[in-house]
Amino acid sequence: MIERTLFKADHQAFRESIRQFAQKELAPHIVRWDDEGAVDRSVWRQCGELGILCPTVPAEYGGAGVDRLFSMIVLEELAPLGGLGISLSMHSDIVAPYLMAFATSAVKAKYLPRMATGEMIGALAMSEPGTGSDVKAVKTSAAKVSGGYLLNGSKIFISNGFECGLAVVVAKTDASAGAKGISLFLVDASMAGFKKGKKLKKVGLKAQDTAELFFDNVLVPSEHLLGEENKGFGYLMHELPWERMQIAIAAVASAEVALGLTIAYTRERHAFGKSVLDFQNTRFKLAELRSELQIAQVFVDRCMELELEKRLDPATAAMAKYWCTDLQCKVVDECVQLHGGYGFMQEYAVARAWTDARAQRIYGGTNEIMKDIISRTL
C-alpha cells in the first residue's frame, strides 16, 4: 500500500480523537438511528465540543481556523456511520464557507459561533422539484422590497432541512436573466413564512435528515443577502469543486470500510470445507477492488493537495466525484455479493453501505453532469 503523505502529527492526533469518539459514542447507535430516521440532536453538541464542527472557521467566529485536511479526516472517520458525515460536512464545509466568504461581519458574528457549537444547524437549499442539477432553472423568487426581499418558493431533497436553524437559499432576483439573475440568501428558521415539510423517506442514508422547505412571503433582511445581488450563480460555481471533493472523499472512505468488512467476513466464513477467502475467485475479486481503491485514494489525495493550494479546477473535482462514486457503488455491490445472503440483511453494515452508496452518484450534481463538465475541457 502507498503511504499517504498529506497528514502531519496534529492531523493524526485529530483523527485518533474522532475515531475513538465515533467508535465509543456513535457506532453503537447506528441501527437505532436508521430505524428512527434521525440522529440524536445531542450528537451535534458533542461534535461541537470536540471541535468537529466548522473546523476551518477562524477562531474569532468559534472555529479552530485549521486547514481542510481536518474536514477530510472528519469525512473519512465518520464513513462507517452512513449519513452523519454528510450532514456534518453540509453544515461545516458547505454552509459555513458561504457565510465566511459572502456574509457581513455582523451576520458572521451572529451565526458562525452557534454553528461551531452545534446549537444551530445549517442547510443549503438549492434543489427544487422541477430543477434537480439545473441550478439556472430555479423558480424560487426573491423580490426586492423596503428593508429586504420577499422570498417565495419551495425546495426539495435538502440535507439537514428538517433540523436546520438557518439555510442558504438559492433564489431568482431577476427571472429574465437566467444564471445572471440568481442570488443567495441566508434565511433564519425563525423568520415568518418559512416552513419545513416532513422528513423524506429515502432508500438509504435513512438517519440523515432530508426534507422539503417552503417559503411563503418570507421577509429576508437586506443584510442577509450573501455577497452581491445576481452574483449567486458564480458563488455556487466557486464552491462546488470543494463540495464535490467532499463526496469523493466520503465515497473512497466508505468503500474502504466495506472492503475491510468483506475481507474479514470471507476469512471467517467457510464453504465446501474452506474459507471463502481461499477461493481463487474471491481473492482475485478482492485484489481487483483493493487495487482500484488504492488508485482512487492516490487521486483523491492529489486533488486535496491542489485544493489546499487553491488550484483544484472544476473539471478535476468533477472527475473525482464521478469516478469515486461510481467505484464506491461497484465495490459495495461486490462486497454484498461476497457476503452472500447475509449481505442482503439490513443489520449487516455492508448492506447499509450498499443502500447508502447509491445517492452519491446523484447529489452534488449527477455523474452525468460531471461528465458534461469534464467534456467541456476536451
C-alpha positions as CSV (number, residue, x, y, z in Angstrom):
1,M,0.0,0.0,0.0
2,I,1.2,3.5,-0.8
3,E,1.9,5.6,2.2
4,R,-0.3,8.7,2.5
5,T,1.9,11.9,3.0
6,L,-0.8,14.5,3.4
7,F,-1.1,14.5,7.1
8,K,1.1,15.9,9.9
9,A,1.2,15.0,13.6
10,D,-1.7,17.4,14.5
11,H,-3.9,15.8,11.8
12,Q,-3.1,12.3,13.1
13,A,-4.0,13.3,16.6
14,F,-7.2,14.8,15.5
15,R,-8.0,11.6,13.5
16,E,-7.4,9.4,16.5
17,S,-9.7,11.5,18.8
18,I,-12.5,11.4,16.2
19,R,-12.0,7.6,15.7
20,Q,-12.3,7.0,19.4
21,F,-15.4,9.2,19.7
22,A,-17.0,7.6,16.7
23,Q,-16.4,4.0,17.9
24,K,-17.5,4.7,21.5
25,E,-20.2,7.3,21.3
26,L,-21.7,7.0,17.7
27,A,-21.3,3.5,16.3
28,P,-23.5,1.7,18.9
29,H,-26.5,3.8,17.8
30,I,-26.3,3.5,14.0
31,V,-29.0,0.8,13.7
32,R,-31.4,2.7,16.0
33,W,-30.8,6.0,14.2
34,D,-31.6,4.3,10.9
35,D,-34.8,2.8,12.4
36,E,-35.9,6.1,13.9
37,G,-34.9,8.1,10.8
38,A,-32.8,10.6,12.8
39,V,-29.6,11.2,14.7
40,D,-29.9,12.3,18.3
41,R,-29.8,16.1,18.4
42,S,-27.3,15.9,21.3
43,V,-24.7,14.4,18.8
44,W,-24.4,17.9,17.2
45,R,-23.5,19.4,20.6
46,Q,-21.0,16.7,21.3
47,C,-19.4,17.2,17.9
48,G,-19.2,21.0,18.7
49,E,-17.4,20.3,22.0
50,L,-14.8,18.1,20.2
51,G,-14.1,20.7,17.5
52,I,-15.5,18.5,14.8
53,L,-17.9,21.2,13.6
54,C,-16.7,24.1,11.4
55,P,-13.0,23.4,12.0
56,T,-11.9,25.7,9.2
57,V,-13.8,28.7,10.5
58,P,-11.5,31.2,12.2
59,A,-11.2,31.3,16.0
60,E,-12.8,34.7,16.2
61,Y,-16.1,33.1,14.9
62,G,-15.8,30.0,17.1
63,G,-13.9,27.6,14.9
64,A,-10.3,26.3,15.0
65,G,-9.0,28.1,11.9
66,V,-7.4,24.9,10.6
67,D,-6.9,23.6,7.0
68,R,-9.4,21.5,5.1
69,L,-7.4,18.3,5.8
70,F,-9.2,18.3,9.1
71,S,-12.5,18.3,7.3
72,M,-11.2,15.5,5.2
73,I,-10.4,13.5,8.3
74,V,-13.9,14.0,9.7
75,L,-15.4,12.6,6.5
76,E,-13.1,9.6,6.5
77,E,-13.5,8.7,10.1
78,L,-17.3,9.0,10.0
79,A,-17.6,7.0,6.8
80,P,-18.8,3.9,8.7
81,L,-21.7,5.9,10.1
82,G,-23.8,6.4,7.0
83,G,-25.3,9.8,6.6
84,L,-23.9,11.5,9.7
85,G,-20.7,12.6,8.0
86,I,-22.7,14.0,5.1
87,S,-24.8,16.0,7.5
88,L,-21.8,17.4,9.3
89,S,-20.0,18.3,6.1
90,M,-23.0,20.1,4.7
91,H,-23.1,22.2,7.9
92,S,-19.4,22.7,8.4
93,D,-17.9,22.7,4.9
94,I,-20.7,23.9,2.6
95,V,-22.9,26.3,4.5
96,A,-20.2,27.8,6.8
97,P,-17.9,28.7,3.9
98,Y,-20.7,30.6,2.2
99,L,-21.1,32.7,5.3
100,M,-17.4,33.1,5.6
101,A,-17.0,34.2,2.0
102,F,-20.1,36.3,1.5
103,A,-21.8,37.3,4.7
104,T,-21.4,40.6,6.5
105,S,-19.2,40.7,9.7
106,A,-22.4,41.2,11.8
107,V,-24.1,38.1,10.2
108,K,-20.9,36.0,10.6
109,A,-20.7,37.0,14.3
110,K,-24.3,36.2,14.9
111,Y,-24.4,32.7,13.3
112,L,-21.0,31.1,12.9
113,P,-20.3,30.7,16.7
114,R,-23.6,29.0,17.1
115,M,-22.9,26.7,14.2
116,A,-19.5,25.8,15.6
117,T,-21.1,24.7,18.9
118,G,-23.9,22.7,17.2
119,E,-26.5,25.0,18.7
120,M,-27.7,25.9,15.1
121,I,-27.6,23.5,12.1
122,G,-27.1,24.8,8.6
123,A,-28.5,23.7,5.3
124,L,-28.1,24.6,1.6
125,A,-31.5,25.0,-0.2
126,M,-30.7,24.6,-3.8
127,S,-32.7,21.7,-5.4
128,E,-36.3,22.2,-6.4
129,P,-39.0,19.7,-7.5
130,G,-38.5,20.6,-11.2
131,T,-34.8,21.5,-11.4
132,G,-32.5,18.9,-9.9
133,S,-29.0,19.6,-11.1
134,D,-30.1,22.5,-13.3
135,V,-29.4,25.4,-10.9
136,K,-30.1,28.0,-13.5
137,A,-33.8,26.8,-13.7
138,V,-34.7,27.5,-10.1
139,K,-38.2,29.0,-9.6
140,T,-37.9,30.3,-6.0
141,S,-38.0,34.1,-6.2
142,A,-36.8,37.0,-4.1
143,A,-38.5,40.3,-4.9
144,K,-36.8,43.4,-3.5
145,V,-39.0,45.4,-1.1
146,S,-38.3,48.0,1.5
147,G,-35.8,46.7,4.0
148,G,-35.1,43.4,2.2
149,Y,-36.6,40.8,0.0
150,L,-39.8,38.7,-0.2
151,L,-38.9,35.1,-0.7
152,N,-41.3,32.7,-2.3
153,G,-40.9,29.1,-3.5
154,S,-40.0,25.6,-2.4
155,K,-37.0,23.3,-2.2
156,I,-36.7,19.5,-2.1
157,F,-34.1,16.9,-1.1
158,I,-32.5,19.4,1.4
159,S,-29.9,17.8,3.6
160,N,-30.3,19.0,7.3
161,G,-33.6,20.5,6.1
162,F,-35.8,19.4,9.0
163,E,-33.4,20.3,11.8
164,C,-31.8,23.4,10.2
165,G,-31.8,26.6,12.1
166,L,-30.6,28.5,9.0
167,A,-30.4,27.9,5.3
168,V,-28.5,29.3,2.4
169,V,-31.3,29.7,-0.1
170,V,-30.8,29.9,-3.9
171,A,-33.4,32.3,-5.5
172,K,-34.0,34.3,-8.6
173,T,-33.8,38.0,-8.2
174,D,-34.1,38.6,-11.9
175,A,-36.3,35.9,-13.6
176,S,-35.3,37.1,-17.1
177,A,-31.6,36.8,-16.7
178,G,-31.0,33.1,-16.3
179,A,-27.8,32.3,-14.4
180,K,-27.1,36.0,-14.1
181,G,-30.3,36.6,-12.1
182,I,-29.5,34.2,-9.2
183,S,-28.8,35.4,-5.7
184,L,-28.1,33.7,-2.3
185,F,-29.9,34.5,0.9
186,L,-29.3,33.4,4.5
187,V,-32.7,32.5,5.9
188,D,-33.2,32.0,9.7
189,A,-35.7,29.3,10.5
190,S,-37.5,31.7,12.9
191,M,-38.5,34.0,10.0
192,A,-42.3,34.1,9.4
193,G,-43.4,32.2,6.4
194,F,-40.5,29.7,6.4
195,K,-41.9,26.2,6.9
196,K,-40.5,22.7,6.8
197,G,-42.1,19.6,5.3
198,K,-41.9,16.2,6.8
199,K,-38.6,14.2,6.6
200,L,-38.3,12.4,3.4
201,K,-38.1,8.6,3.5
202,K,-35.0,7.5,1.5
203,V,-33.8,4.2,0.2
204,G,-30.5,4.7,2.1
205,L,-28.9,7.2,4.4
206,K,-32.0,6.8,6.5
207,A,-30.8,8.6,9.6
208,Q,-29.6,11.5,7.5
209,D,-32.1,14.4,7.8
210,T,-33.6,15.3,4.4
211,A,-36.7,17.4,3.9
212,E,-38.7,19.8,1.8
213,L,-38.6,23.6,2.6
214,F,-41.3,26.1,1.8
215,F,-41.1,29.9,1.6
216,D,-44.3,31.9,1.7
217,N,-43.6,35.7,1.6
218,V,-40.6,35.3,3.9
219,L,-39.2,38.8,4.6
220,V,-35.4,38.4,4.4
221,P,-33.5,41.4,5.7
222,S,-31.1,43.1,3.2
223,E,-28.1,42.2,5.3
224,H,-29.0,38.5,4.8
225,L,-28.2,38.8,1.1
226,L,-24.9,36.9,0.7
227,G,-22.5,38.9,-1.5
228,E,-24.0,40.9,-4.3
229,E,-27.4,40.6,-5.9
230,N,-27.5,38.5,-9.1
231,K,-24.0,37.1,-8.4
232,G,-25.2,33.9,-6.7
233,F,-24.5,31.5,-9.6
234,G,-20.9,32.5,-9.7
235,Y,-20.6,32.0,-5.9
236,L,-22.2,28.5,-6.3
237,M,-19.8,27.5,-9.1
238,H,-16.8,28.7,-7.0
239,E,-17.8,26.5,-4.0
240,L,-18.9,23.4,-5.9
241,P,-15.5,21.9,-6.6
242,W,-14.9,21.6,-2.8
243,E,-18.4,20.2,-2.3
244,R,-17.7,17.5,-4.9
245,M,-14.3,16.7,-3.4
246,Q,-16.1,16.0,-0.1
247,I,-18.3,13.5,-1.9
248,A,-15.3,11.8,-3.5
249,I,-13.5,11.6,-0.1
250,A,-16.5,10.1,1.6
251,A,-17.0,7.6,-1.3
252,V,-13.5,6.2,-1.1
253,A,-13.5,6.1,2.7
254,S,-16.9,4.3,2.7
255,A,-15.8,1.8,0.1
256,E,-12.7,1.1,2.1
257,V,-14.8,0.3,5.2
258,A,-17.0,-2.1,3.1
259,L,-13.9,-3.8,1.7
260,G,-12.4,-4.2,5.1
261,L,-15.6,-5.8,6.4
262,T,-15.7,-8.1,3.5
263,I,-12.1,-9.3,3.8
264,A,-12.7,-10.1,7.4
265,Y,-16.0,-11.9,6.6
266,T,-14.6,-14.0,3.8
267,R,-11.7,-15.0,6.0
268,E,-14.1,-16.3,8.7
269,R,-16.9,-17.7,6.6
270,H,-16.4,-21.3,5.4
271,A,-17.9,-23.1,2.4
272,F,-17.1,-26.6,1.0
273,G,-14.6,-27.2,3.7
274,K,-12.5,-24.0,3.4
275,S,-12.8,-20.3,4.0
276,V,-14.5,-18.2,1.3
277,L,-11.2,-16.2,1.0
278,D,-9.4,-19.4,-0.1
279,F,-11.4,-19.5,-3.3
280,Q,-9.4,-18.0,-6.2
281,N,-12.4,-16.0,-7.4
282,T,-12.7,-14.3,-4.0
283,R,-9.0,-13.5,-3.8
284,F,-9.0,-12.1,-7.4
285,K,-12.1,-10.1,-6.9
286,L,-10.8,-8.6,-3.6
287,A,-7.4,-7.9,-5.3
288,E,-9.2,-6.0,-8.0
289,L,-11.2,-3.9,-5.6
290,R,-8.1,-3.2,-3.4
291,S,-6.2,-2.0,-6.5
292,E,-8.9,0.3,-7.7
293,L,-9.5,1.8,-4.3
294,Q,-5.7,2.4,-3.9
295,I,-5.7,4.2,-7.3
296,A,-8.7,6.3,-6.2
297,Q,-7.1,7.2,-2.9
298,V,-4.0,8.4,-4.6
299,F,-6.0,10.6,-6.9
300,V,-8.2,12.0,-4.1
301,D,-5.1,12.8,-2.1
302,R,-3.5,14.6,-5.0
303,C,-6.8,16.6,-5.6
304,M,-6.6,17.6,-1.9
305,E,-3.1,18.9,-2.4
306,L,-4.5,21.0,-5.2
307,E,-7.4,22.2,-3.1
308,L,-5.1,23.3,-0.3
309,E,-3.1,25.2,-2.9
310,K,-6.4,26.7,-4.2
311,R,-5.6,25.2,-7.6
312,L,-8.4,22.5,-7.8
313,D,-10.3,23.2,-11.0
314,P,-14.0,22.2,-11.6
315,A,-13.2,19.5,-14.2
316,T,-10.8,17.7,-11.9
317,A,-13.2,17.9,-9.0
318,A,-15.9,16.5,-11.3
319,M,-13.6,13.6,-12.3
320,A,-13.0,12.8,-8.6
321,K,-16.7,12.9,-7.8
322,Y,-17.8,10.8,-10.7
323,W,-15.1,8.2,-10.7
324,C,-15.0,7.7,-6.9
325,T,-18.8,7.4,-6.5
326,D,-19.1,5.0,-9.4
327,L,-16.3,3.0,-7.9
328,Q,-17.9,3.1,-4.5
329,C,-21.1,1.6,-5.9
330,K,-19.1,-1.1,-7.7
331,V,-17.1,-2.0,-4.5
332,V,-20.1,-2.2,-2.1
333,D,-22.1,-4.3,-4.6
334,E,-19.3,-6.8,-4.9
335,C,-18.9,-6.8,-1.2
336,V,-22.6,-7.6,-0.8
337,Q,-22.2,-10.5,-3.3
338,L,-19.3,-11.9,-1.3
339,H,-21.4,-11.8,1.9
340,G,-24.0,-14.0,0.2
341,G,-27.5,-13.9,1.8
342,Y,-26.1,-12.1,4.8
343,G,-25.1,-9.2,2.7
344,F,-28.8,-8.5,2.0
345,M,-29.7,-8.3,5.7
346,Q,-30.1,-4.7,6.9
347,E,-28.4,-5.4,10.3
348,Y,-25.2,-6.1,8.4
349,A,-23.1,-3.0,7.9
350,V,-22.3,-4.0,4.3
351,A,-26.0,-3.9,3.4
352,R,-26.3,-0.4,4.9
353,A,-23.2,0.7,3.0
354,W,-24.8,-0.7,-0.2
355,T,-28.1,1.3,0.1
356,D,-26.3,4.4,1.4
357,A,-23.8,4.4,-1.6
358,R,-26.4,4.9,-4.4
359,A,-27.2,8.5,-3.6
360,Q,-23.5,9.5,-4.0
361,R,-23.9,9.3,-7.8
362,I,-26.8,11.7,-7.7
363,Y,-26.3,14.6,-5.3
364,G,-23.7,17.3,-5.7
365,G,-24.6,17.2,-9.4
366,T,-25.4,13.8,-11.1
367,N,-22.4,11.9,-12.5
368,E,-23.8,12.7,-16.0
369,I,-23.4,16.4,-15.2
370,M,-19.9,15.6,-14.0
371,K,-19.1,14.1,-17.4
372,D,-20.5,17.1,-19.1
373,I,-18.3,19.4,-17.1
374,I,-15.2,17.3,-18.0
375,S,-16.2,17.2,-21.7
376,R,-16.1,21.0,-21.9
377,T,-12.3,20.8,-21.4
378,L,-11.7,18.4,-24.3
